[in-house]
Amino acid sequence: MSDSPDRASGQCHCGAIRYSMPTAVDHHALCHCQDCRRHAGAPMVGWAMVNHADFEMTGSPKIYASSEHGRRHFCGDCGTGLFYTNDAVFPGKIDIQSGTLDDPDLIPAGAQIQVAERIGWMEKLDEMPTFNRYPGMD
């Protein structure tokens, strides 16, 4: 895999699947849709889209048909959700779950999408107390 300043790398939780992608992305959005939330088990999922031809990967993810055209790619060993493809909606592109990047700050998110399905309490994150680590474990 290429390792240069204009590329970012990432992996699944166990490291069986590694990837490299350009840091110049089509978009990086935080998705609040129920489909993404259920698949990831998280209140939202970050997606960074690039041309599939510019994407490199080692390992072989399992692929789940989550809709008629949507395909979710995940590690069959540890279960980490990694990629999403949909040739009907964005042919030749791949969406990468940005939370799996080794350095997620390399590609800042630029938008929130599917906010019509956002969990209500997500709108009040800035009002919640924050802790640098798990409370009581400092």
DSSP file (Angstrom, degrees, kcal/mol; ACC not computed):
  #  RESIDUE AA STRUCTURE BP1 BP2  ACC     N-H-->O    O-->H-N    N-H-->O    O-->H-N    TCO  KAPPA ALPHA  PHI   PSI    X-CA   Y-CA   Z-CA
    1    1 A M              0   0    0      0, 0.0     2,-0.1     0, 0.0     8,-0.0   0.000 360.0 360.0 360.0 145.4    0.0    0.0    0.0
    2    2 A S        -     0   0    0     18,-0.1     2,-0.4     1,-0.0    19,-0.1  -0.444 360.0-166.6 -68.6 139.8    1.1    3.5   -0.7
    3    3 A D        +     0   0    0     -2,-0.1    -1,-0.0    17,-0.1     5,-0.0  -0.843  32.6 131.8-130.4  94.7    2.3    5.5    2.3
    4    4 A S    >   -     0   0    0     -2,-0.4     3,-1.8     1,-0.0    -2,-0.0  -0.884  69.0 -98.7-139.2 168.0    2.6    9.2    1.4
    5    5 A P  T 3  S+     0   0    0      0, 0.0    -1,-0.0     0, 0.0     0, 0.0   0.733 120.0  55.6 -63.7 -21.6    1.5   12.5    2.9
    6    6 A D  T 3  S+     0   0    0     16,-0.1    17,-2.3    17,-0.0    18,-0.5   0.214 101.7  71.4 -96.4  17.1   -1.6   12.7    0.6
    7    7 A R  E <   -A   22   0A   0     -3,-1.8     2,-0.3    15,-0.3    13,-0.0  -0.938  62.7-154.3-130.0 153.7   -2.9    9.3    1.7
    8    8 A A  E     -A   21   0A   0     13,-3.3    13,-2.7    -2,-0.3     2,-0.3  -0.919  10.4-152.7-122.9 150.9   -4.4    8.0    4.9
    9    9 A S  E     +A   20   0A   0     -2,-0.3    93,-3.1    11,-0.2    94,-0.6  -0.829  18.0 162.1-121.8 162.0   -4.4    4.5    6.2
   10   10 A G  E     -AB  19 101A   0      9,-2.0     9,-2.3    91,-0.3     2,-0.3  -0.948  11.8-163.9-162.8-179.4   -6.8    2.5    8.4
   11   11 A Q  E     -A   18   0A   0     89,-2.0     7,-0.2    -2,-0.3     2,-0.1  -0.985  29.5 -90.0-164.7 168.0   -7.8   -0.9    9.6
   12   12 A C        -     0   0    0      5,-1.9     3,-0.4    -2,-0.3    70,-0.0  -0.254  56.2 -92.0 -76.1 176.4  -10.4   -3.0   11.3
   13   13 A H  S    S+     0   0    0      1,-0.2    -1,-0.1     2,-0.1    66,-0.0   0.874 126.0  39.4 -61.6 -40.1  -10.2   -3.6   15.0
   14   14 A C  S    S-     0   0    0     66,-0.0    -1,-0.2     3,-0.0     0, 0.0   0.598 107.3-121.2 -89.7 -10.8   -8.1   -6.8   14.7
   15   15 A G  S    S+     0   0    0     -3,-0.4    -2,-0.1     2,-0.2     3,-0.1   0.483  77.0 122.9  86.9   2.9   -5.9   -5.6   11.9
   16   16 A A  S    S+     0   0    0      1,-0.2     2,-0.5    43,-0.0    44,-0.1   0.802  76.2  44.6 -67.3 -27.3   -6.9   -8.4    9.4
   17   17 A I  S    S+     0   0    0     42,-0.1    -5,-1.9    40,-0.0     2,-0.3  -0.977  70.7 175.2-121.5 123.5   -8.0   -5.8    6.9
   18   18 A R  E     -AC  11  58A   0     40,-1.7    40,-2.8    -2,-0.5     2,-0.3  -0.895   5.4-176.7-121.6 154.6   -5.9   -2.7    6.2
   19   19 A Y  E     -AC  10  57A   0     -9,-2.3    -9,-2.0    -2,-0.3     2,-0.3  -0.967  17.2-152.5-148.0 163.3   -6.5    0.0    3.7
   20   20 A S  E     +AC   9  56A   0     36,-2.4    36,-2.6    -2,-0.3   -11,-0.2  -0.994  20.5 170.1-137.0 141.2   -5.1    3.2    2.2
   21   21 A M  E     -A    8   0A   0    -13,-2.7   -13,-3.3    -2,-0.3    34,-0.1  -0.967  38.6 -90.5-147.1 158.2   -7.0    6.0    0.6
   22   22 A P  E     -A    7   0A   0      0, 0.0   -15,-0.3     0, 0.0   -16,-0.1  -0.403  23.9-139.0 -67.9 149.8   -6.4    9.6   -0.6
   23   23 A T  S    S+     0   0    0    -17,-2.3     2,-0.9     1,-0.1   -16,-0.1   0.692  90.7  82.1 -80.4 -19.0   -6.9   12.4    1.9
   24   24 A A  S    S+     0   0    0    -18,-0.5     2,-0.2    83,-0.0    -1,-0.1  -0.784  72.4 179.6 -84.5 106.6   -8.6   14.4   -0.8
   25   25 A V        -     0   0    0     -2,-0.9    25,-0.2     1,-0.1     3,-0.1  -0.695  43.2-124.3-111.0 159.8  -12.1   13.0   -0.7
   26   26 A D  S    S-     0   0    0     23,-2.9     2,-0.3     1,-0.3    24,-0.1   0.910  92.8 -27.4 -64.9 -42.5  -15.3   13.6   -2.6
   27   27 A H  E     -D   49   0B   0     22,-0.7    22,-2.3     2,-0.1     2,-0.4  -0.965  48.4-148.3-163.4 159.0  -17.0   14.3    0.8
   28   28 A H  E     +D   48   0B   0     -2,-0.3    82,-3.4    20,-0.2    83,-1.0  -0.911  33.4 170.0-134.0 107.6  -16.7   13.3    4.4
   29   29 A A  E     -De  47 111B   0     18,-2.4    18,-3.0    -2,-0.4     2,-0.7  -0.885  35.9-130.7-123.8 149.5  -20.1   13.3    6.1
   30   30 A L  E     -De  46 112B   0     81,-2.8    83,-2.7    -2,-0.3     2,-0.4  -0.890  31.0-150.9 -97.1 115.5  -21.5   12.1    9.4
   31   31 A C  E     -De  45 113B   0     14,-3.5    14,-2.1    -2,-0.7    83,-0.2  -0.749  21.6-178.3 -97.7 132.1  -24.6   10.0    8.6
   32   32 A H        +     0   0    0     81,-2.0    82,-0.1    -2,-0.4    -1,-0.1   0.272  37.4 132.4-106.5   8.2  -27.5    9.8   11.1
   33   33 A C     >  -     0   0    0     80,-0.1     4,-2.4     1,-0.1     5,-0.2  -0.246  64.5-122.9 -67.1 152.5  -29.7    7.3    9.1
   34   34 A Q  H  > S+     0   0    0      1,-0.2     4,-2.8     2,-0.2     5,-0.2   0.856 109.8  58.3 -62.3 -36.6  -31.1    4.3   11.0
   35   35 A D  H  > S+     0   0    0      2,-0.2     4,-2.1     1,-0.2    -1,-0.2   0.938 110.3  42.0 -60.8 -48.1  -29.5    1.9    8.5
   36   36 A C  H  > S+     0   0    0      2,-0.2     4,-2.5     1,-0.2     5,-0.3   0.917 114.5  52.1 -64.6 -43.3  -26.0    3.2    9.3
   37   37 A R  H  X>S+     0   0    0     -4,-2.4     4,-2.3     1,-0.2     5,-1.1   0.926 111.3  46.1 -60.5 -45.4  -26.7    3.4   13.0
   38   38 A R  H  <5S+     0   0    0     -4,-2.8    -1,-0.2     1,-0.2    -2,-0.2   0.909 113.6  48.2 -65.8 -41.6  -28.0   -0.2   13.2
   39   39 A H  H  <5S+     0   0    0     -4,-2.1    -1,-0.2    -5,-0.2    -2,-0.2   0.907 122.1  34.3 -66.3 -39.8  -25.1   -1.6   11.2
   40   40 A A  H  <5S-     0   0    0     -4,-2.5    -2,-0.2     2,-0.2    -1,-0.2   0.683  97.0-132.6 -88.1 -19.1  -22.5    0.2   13.3
   41   41 A G  T  <5S+     0   0    0     -4,-2.3    -3,-0.2     1,-0.3    -4,-0.1   0.857  71.5 112.7  66.7  33.0  -24.2    0.1   16.7
   42   42 A A  S   <S-     0   0    0     -5,-1.1    -1,-0.3    -6,-0.3    -2,-0.2  -0.922  81.5-114.9-136.4 157.6  -23.4    3.8   17.0
   43   43 A P  S    S-     0   0    0      0, 0.0    76,-0.4     0, 0.0     2,-0.3   0.673  98.8  -2.5 -71.1 -15.8  -25.5    7.0   17.0
   44   44 A M        -     0   0    0     -7,-0.1     2,-0.4    -8,-0.1   -12,-0.2  -0.961  66.5-138.9-163.6 163.1  -23.9    8.2   13.7
   45   45 A V  E     -D   31   0B   0    -14,-2.1   -14,-3.5    -2,-0.3     2,-0.4  -0.997  13.4-135.2-134.1 131.8  -21.3    7.0   11.3
   46   46 A G  E     -D   30   0B   0     -2,-0.4    52,-1.5   -16,-0.3    53,-0.5  -0.714  22.9-169.7 -84.4 133.3  -18.6    9.0    9.5
   47   47 A W  E     -DF  29  97B   0    -18,-3.0   -18,-2.4    -2,-0.4     2,-0.5  -0.990   9.9-170.2-128.1 124.9  -18.2    8.2    5.7
   48   48 A A  E     -DF  28  96B   0     48,-2.5    48,-2.4    -2,-0.4     2,-0.4  -0.970  16.9-151.2-114.3 119.7  -15.4    9.5    3.5
   49   49 A M  E     +DF  27  95B   0    -22,-2.3   -23,-2.9    -2,-0.5   -22,-0.7  -0.754  23.1 159.2-100.1 135.4  -16.0    8.8   -0.2
   50   50 A V  E     - F   0  94B   0     44,-2.2    44,-2.4    -2,-0.4     2,-0.3  -0.895  49.5 -78.8-138.7 168.7  -13.2    8.3   -2.8
   51   51 A N  E >   - F   0  93B   0     -2,-0.3     3,-1.6    42,-0.2     4,-0.3  -0.552  37.6-132.8 -67.0 133.4  -12.8    6.7   -6.2
   52   52 A H  G >  S+     0   0    0     40,-3.0     3,-1.5     1,-0.3    -1,-0.1   0.848 106.1  61.9 -58.3 -33.8  -12.6    3.0   -5.9
   53   53 A A  G 3  S+     0   0    0     39,-0.5    -1,-0.3     1,-0.3    40,-0.1   0.732 102.4  51.1 -65.0 -22.4   -9.6    3.0   -8.2
   54   54 A D  G <  S+     0   0    0     -3,-1.6     2,-0.4     2,-0.0    -1,-0.3   0.383  94.5  93.2 -93.8   2.3   -7.7    5.2   -5.7
   55   55 A F    <   -     0   0    0     -3,-1.5     2,-0.4    -4,-0.3   -34,-0.2  -0.790  55.5-167.2-101.7 136.2   -8.4    2.9   -2.8
   56   56 A E  E     +C   20   0A   0    -36,-2.6   -36,-2.4    -2,-0.4     2,-0.3  -0.952   9.0 177.3-124.3 145.5   -6.0    0.1   -1.7
   57   57 A M  E     -C   19   0A   0     -2,-0.4     2,-0.4   -38,-0.2   -38,-0.2  -1.000  20.0-158.9-148.6 144.3   -6.7   -2.8    0.6
   58   58 A T  E     +C   18   0A   0    -40,-2.8   -40,-1.7    -2,-0.3     2,-0.1  -0.957  67.1  32.4-116.9 145.2   -5.1   -5.9    2.1
   59   59 A G  S    S-     0   0    0     -2,-0.4   -42,-0.1   -42,-0.2   -43,-0.0  -0.257  85.8 -92.9  95.1 170.8   -7.4   -8.6    3.5
   60   60 A S        -     0   0    0    -44,-0.1    16,-0.4    -2,-0.1    -1,-0.1  -0.907  33.6-155.4-130.1 103.6  -10.8   -9.7    2.4
   61   61 A P        -     0   0    0      0, 0.0    14,-0.2     0, 0.0     2,-0.2  -0.364  22.0-114.8 -72.8 156.7  -13.9   -8.3    4.0
   62   62 A K  E     -G   74   0B   0     12,-2.9    12,-2.4    -2,-0.1     2,-0.4  -0.601  30.4-139.0 -80.7 153.6  -17.2  -10.0    4.1
   63   63 A I  E     -G   73   0B   0     -2,-0.2     2,-0.5    10,-0.2    10,-0.2  -0.975  14.3-166.3-125.0 129.9  -19.9   -8.3    2.1
   64   64 A Y  E     -G   72   0B   0      8,-3.0     8,-2.9    -2,-0.4     2,-1.3  -0.956  21.4-134.5-116.8 126.9  -23.5   -7.9    3.3
   65   65 A A  E     +G   71   0B   0     -2,-0.5     6,-0.2     6,-0.2     5,-0.1  -0.681  29.7 173.6 -80.5  97.1  -26.3   -6.8    0.9
   66   66 A S        -     0   0    0     -2,-1.3     2,-0.3     4,-0.9    -1,-0.2   0.600  66.4  -2.0 -84.8 -11.5  -28.0   -4.2    3.2
   67   67 A S  S    S-     0   0    0      3,-1.2    -1,-0.0    -3,-0.1     0, 0.0  -0.901  97.5 -71.4-158.7-176.2  -30.4   -3.1    0.4
   68   68 A E  S    S+     0   0    0     -2,-0.3    -1,-0.0     1,-0.2    -3,-0.0   0.903 130.7   5.8 -54.0 -44.9  -31.2   -3.7   -3.2
   69   69 A H  S    S+     0   0    0     17,-0.1    18,-0.5    -3,-0.0     2,-0.2   0.588 107.5 101.6-114.7 -16.4  -28.0   -2.0   -4.4
   70   70 A G  E     - H   0  86B   0     16,-0.2    -3,-1.2    17,-0.1    -4,-0.9  -0.520  47.4-169.4 -79.0 136.2  -26.1   -1.2   -1.1
   71   71 A R  E     -GH  65  85B   0     14,-2.8    14,-2.3    -2,-0.2     2,-0.5  -0.986   6.3-159.3-127.9 123.1  -23.3   -3.4    0.0
   72   72 A R  E     -GH  64  84B   0     -8,-2.9    -8,-3.0    -2,-0.4     2,-0.4  -0.882   9.1-155.5-102.8 129.7  -21.7   -3.1    3.5
   73   73 A H  E     +GH  63  83B   0     10,-2.7     9,-2.8    -2,-0.5    10,-1.5  -0.877  21.9 162.4-108.2 132.9  -18.2   -4.5    3.8
   74   74 A F  E     -GH  62  81B   0    -12,-2.4   -12,-2.9    -2,-0.4     2,-0.4  -0.960  44.7 -89.6-146.7 161.7  -16.9   -5.6    7.2
   75   75 A C     >  -     0   0    0      5,-2.3     4,-1.6    -2,-0.3   -62,-0.0  -0.618  26.5-154.0 -74.9 125.4  -14.2   -7.8    8.8
   76   76 A G  T  4 S+     0   0    0     -2,-0.4    -1,-0.1   -16,-0.4   -13,-0.0   0.641  91.8  50.5 -73.3 -14.8  -15.4  -11.4    9.2
   77   77 A D  T  4 S+     0   0    0      3,-0.1    -1,-0.2     1,-0.0    -2,-0.0   0.915 129.1  11.7 -88.2 -50.7  -13.0  -11.9   12.1
   78   78 A C  T  4 S-     0   0    0      2,-0.1    -2,-0.2     0, 0.0    -1,-0.0   0.584  94.3-123.4-107.7 -12.1  -13.7   -8.9   14.4
   79   79 A G     <  +     0   0    0     -4,-1.6     2,-0.1     1,-0.3    -3,-0.1   0.444  49.7 159.9  88.0  -0.3  -16.9   -7.5   12.9
   80   80 A T        -     0   0    0     -6,-0.1    -5,-2.3     1,-0.1     2,-0.3  -0.364  40.1-129.3 -60.9 126.9  -15.7   -4.0   12.3
   81   81 A G  E     +H   74   0B   0     -7,-0.2    -7,-0.2     1,-0.2     3,-0.1  -0.625  40.6 159.4 -72.6 134.4  -17.8   -2.2    9.6
   82   82 A L  E     +     0   0B   0     -9,-2.8    15,-3.4     1,-0.3     2,-0.3   0.740  45.0  15.9-125.4 -51.1  -15.4   -0.7    7.1
   83   83 A F  E     -HI  73  96B   0    -10,-1.5   -10,-2.7    13,-0.2     2,-0.4  -0.861  45.4-157.0-136.5 161.5  -16.8    0.2    3.7
   84   84 A Y  E     -HI  72  95B   0     11,-2.1    11,-2.7    -2,-0.3     2,-0.3  -0.993  12.4-178.5-140.1 133.5  -20.0    0.9    1.7
   85   85 A T  E     +H   71   0B   0    -14,-2.3   -14,-2.8    -2,-0.4     2,-0.2  -0.964  10.6 174.5-129.3 150.6  -20.6    0.6   -2.0
   86   86 A N  E >>  -H   70   0B   0      4,-0.4     4,-3.0    -2,-0.3     3,-0.6  -0.687   8.1-172.1-154.3  93.9  -23.7    1.2   -4.1
   87   87 A D  T 34 S+     0   0    0    -18,-0.5   -17,-0.1     1,-0.2    -1,-0.1   0.726  86.3  56.3 -65.1 -22.0  -23.1    1.0   -7.9
   88   88 A A  T 34 S+     0   0    0      2,-0.2    -1,-0.2   -19,-0.2   -18,-0.0   0.858 119.2  29.0 -76.4 -35.4  -26.6    2.3   -8.6
   89   89 A V  T <4 S+     0   0    0     -3,-0.6    -2,-0.2     1,-0.2    -1,-0.1   0.881 141.0  10.4 -93.9 -45.9  -26.2    5.6   -6.6
   90   90 A F  S >< S-     0   0    0     -4,-3.0     3,-1.5     3,-0.1    -4,-0.4  -0.636  77.8-161.9-137.4  80.4  -22.4    6.2   -6.8
   91   91 A P  T 3  S+     0   0    0      0, 0.0     3,-0.1     0, 0.0    -4,-0.1  -0.306  75.9  15.8 -62.7 140.5  -20.7    3.9   -9.4
   92   92 A G  T 3  S+     0   0    0      1,-0.3   -40,-3.0   -41,-0.1   -39,-0.5   0.551 106.2 107.7  76.7   7.5  -17.0    3.6   -9.1
   93   93 A K  E <   -F   51   0B   0     -3,-1.5     2,-0.4   -42,-0.3    -7,-0.3  -0.779  49.9-160.3-115.7 159.2  -16.9    5.0   -5.6
   94   94 A I  E     -F   50   0B   0    -44,-2.4   -44,-2.2    -2,-0.3     2,-0.5  -0.996  10.5-145.5-137.9 135.3  -16.4    3.6   -2.1
   95   95 A D  E     -FI  49  84B   0    -11,-2.7   -11,-2.1    -2,-0.4     2,-0.4  -0.868  16.5-157.3 -98.3 131.5  -17.4    5.1    1.2
   96   96 A I  E     -FI  48  83B   0    -48,-2.4   -48,-2.5    -2,-0.5     2,-0.8  -0.918  23.8-117.3-111.7 132.9  -14.9    4.4    4.1
   97   97 A Q  E >   -F   47   0B   0    -15,-3.4     3,-2.1    -2,-0.4   -50,-0.2  -0.577  25.9-154.2 -69.1 110.2  -16.0    4.5    7.7
   98   98 A S  G >  S+     0   0    0    -52,-1.5     3,-1.5    -2,-0.8    -1,-0.2   0.689  85.7  72.1 -66.6 -19.9  -13.7    7.3    8.8
   99   99 A G  G 3  S+     0   0    0    -53,-0.5    -1,-0.3     1,-0.3    -2,-0.1   0.644  91.9  60.4 -68.2 -12.4  -13.7    6.1   12.5
  100  100 A T  G <  S+     0   0    0     -3,-2.1   -89,-2.0   -18,-0.1    -1,-0.3   0.431  79.2 113.6 -94.1   0.2  -11.5    3.3   11.3
  101  101 A L  B <  S-B   10   0A   0     -3,-1.5   -91,-0.3   -91,-0.2     4,-0.1  -0.426  72.4-131.3 -67.6 144.9   -8.7    5.6   10.0
  102  102 A D  S    S+     0   0    0    -93,-3.1   -92,-0.1     1,-0.3    -1,-0.1   0.875 107.1  20.7 -62.6 -37.0   -5.4    5.4   11.9
  103  103 A D  S >  S-     0   0    0    -94,-0.6     3,-2.2     1,-0.1    -1,-0.3  -0.748  71.6-179.2-132.0  84.7   -5.5    9.3   12.1
  104  104 A P  G >  S+     0   0    0      0, 0.0     3,-1.3     0, 0.0    -1,-0.1   0.729  76.6  71.6 -59.6 -22.1   -9.2   10.4   11.6
  105  105 A D  G 3  S+     0   0    0      1,-0.2    -2,-0.0     3,-0.1     0, 0.0   0.635  79.1  77.2 -69.7 -12.1   -8.1   14.1   12.0
  106  106 A L  G <  S+     0   0    0     -3,-2.2    -1,-0.2     1,-0.3   -98,-0.0   0.783 102.3  37.6 -66.2 -25.2   -6.4   13.9    8.5
  107  107 A I  S <  S-     0   0    0     -3,-1.3    -1,-0.3    -4,-0.3   -83,-0.0  -0.805  85.5-153.2-129.9  89.5   -9.8   14.1    6.9
  108  108 A P        -     0   0    0      0, 0.0     2,-0.1     0, 0.0   -80,-0.1  -0.318  24.4-109.3 -64.3 142.4  -12.2   16.5    8.7
  109  109 A A        -     0   0    0      1,-0.1   -80,-0.2   -82,-0.1     3,-0.1  -0.442  29.2-170.8 -68.2 145.0  -15.9   15.9    8.4
  110  110 A G        +     0   0    0    -82,-3.4     2,-0.3     1,-0.3   -81,-0.2   0.522  58.5   9.3-116.6  -9.6  -17.7   18.6    6.3
  111  111 A A  E     -e   29   0B   0    -83,-1.0   -81,-2.8     2,-0.0     2,-0.4  -0.991  56.8-126.4-162.9 160.6  -21.4   17.8    6.8
  112  112 A Q  E     -e   30   0B   0     -2,-0.3     2,-0.3   -83,-0.2     3,-0.2  -0.971  33.8-168.4-111.6 134.2  -24.0   15.9    8.7
  113  113 A I  E     +e   31   0B   0    -83,-2.7   -81,-2.0    -2,-0.4   -80,-0.1  -0.821  59.3  25.5-123.3 162.7  -26.5   14.0    6.5
  114  114 A Q    >   +     0   0    0     -2,-0.3     3,-2.0   -83,-0.2    -1,-0.2   0.827  65.9 156.7  57.8  35.0  -29.8   12.2    7.1
  115  115 A V  G >   +     0   0    0      1,-0.3     3,-1.3    -3,-0.2    -1,-0.1   0.672  59.3  77.0 -66.6 -15.3  -30.5   14.4   10.1
  116  116 A A  G 3  S+     0   0    0      1,-0.3    -1,-0.3     3,-0.0    -2,-0.1   0.765 102.0  41.0 -62.2 -23.1  -34.2   13.7    9.7
  117  117 A E  G <  S+     0   0    0     -3,-2.0    -1,-0.3     2,-0.1    -2,-0.2   0.287  88.0 132.3-105.5   7.8  -33.4   10.4   11.3
  118  118 A R    <   -     0   0    0     -3,-1.3     2,-0.2    -4,-0.1   -74,-0.1  -0.307  67.3-106.3 -62.8 140.9  -31.0   11.7   13.9
  119  119 A I    >   -     0   0    0    -76,-0.4     3,-1.8     1,-0.1     4,-0.4  -0.511  31.0-124.5 -64.8 133.2  -31.5   10.5   17.5
  120  120 A G  G >  S+     0   0    0      1,-0.3     3,-1.5    -2,-0.2     4,-0.2   0.851 106.6  55.1 -52.8 -43.5  -33.0   13.5   19.4
  121  121 A W  G >  S+     0   0    0      1,-0.3     3,-1.2     2,-0.2    -1,-0.3   0.642  89.9  76.3 -71.5 -10.9  -30.4   13.6   22.1
  122  122 A M  G X  S+     0   0    0     -3,-1.8     3,-1.0     1,-0.2    -1,-0.3   0.768  85.4  64.6 -67.2 -23.7  -27.6   13.9   19.5
  123  123 A E  G <  S+     0   0    0     -3,-1.5    -1,-0.2    -4,-0.4     3,-0.2   0.659 101.8  50.2 -71.0 -14.8  -28.7   17.6   19.1
  124  124 A K  G X>  +     0   0    0     -3,-1.2     3,-1.7    -4,-0.2     4,-0.6   0.088  68.4 118.2-113.4  22.4  -27.6   18.3   22.7
  125  125 A L  G X4 S+     0   0    0     -3,-1.0     3,-1.3     1,-0.3    -1,-0.2   0.877  73.9  57.5 -57.4 -39.0  -24.1   16.8   22.8
  126  126 A D  G 34 S+     0   0    0      1,-0.3    -1,-0.3    -3,-0.2    -2,-0.1   0.630 102.5  56.4 -70.3 -11.0  -22.6   20.2   23.6
  127  127 A E  G <4 S+     0   0    0     -3,-1.7    -1,-0.3     2,-0.1    -2,-0.2   0.557  89.6  94.0 -92.8 -10.9  -24.8   20.5   26.7
  128  128 A M  S << S-     0   0    0     -3,-1.3     2,-0.0    -4,-0.6    -3,-0.0  -0.514  86.2-101.4 -83.5 149.4  -23.6   17.2   28.2
  129  129 A P        -     0   0    0      0, 0.0     2,-0.3     0, 0.0    -1,-0.1  -0.363  39.7-147.9 -62.2 149.0  -20.7   17.0   30.7
  130  130 A T        -     0   0    0     -4,-0.1     2,-0.4    -2,-0.0     3,-0.1  -0.915  13.3-169.3-122.7 150.5  -17.4   15.9   29.2
  131  131 A F        -     0   0    0     -2,-0.3     3,-0.0     1,-0.1     0, 0.0  -0.996  25.6-138.0-137.0 139.2  -14.6   13.8   30.6
  132  132 A N  S    S+     0   0    0     -2,-0.4     2,-0.3     2,-0.1    -1,-0.1   0.827  93.3   5.0 -66.1 -31.4  -11.1   13.2   29.2
  133  133 A R  S    S-     0   0    0     -3,-0.1     5,-0.1     1,-0.0     3,-0.1  -0.804 112.7 -52.6-138.0 178.7  -11.3    9.6   30.3
  134  134 A Y  S >  S-     0   0    0     -2,-0.3     3,-2.3     3,-0.1     4,-0.1  -0.371  75.9 -94.9 -57.2 131.0  -14.0    7.3   31.8
  135  135 A P  T 3  S+     0   0    0      0, 0.0    -1,-0.1     0, 0.0    -4,-0.0  -0.212 109.5  15.0 -54.7 133.0  -15.2    9.2   35.0
  136  136 A G  T 3  S+     0   0    0     -3,-0.1    -2,-0.1     1,-0.0     0, 0.0   0.395 106.2  89.6  86.1  -2.2  -13.4    8.0   38.1
  137  137 A M    <         0   0    0     -3,-2.3    -3,-0.1     1,-0.2    -1,-0.0   0.207 360.0 360.0-109.9  14.7  -10.6    6.3   36.1
  138  138 A D              0   0    0     -5,-0.1    -1,-0.2    -4,-0.1    -6,-0.0   0.492 360.0 360.0 -67.8 360.0   -8.2    9.3   35.8
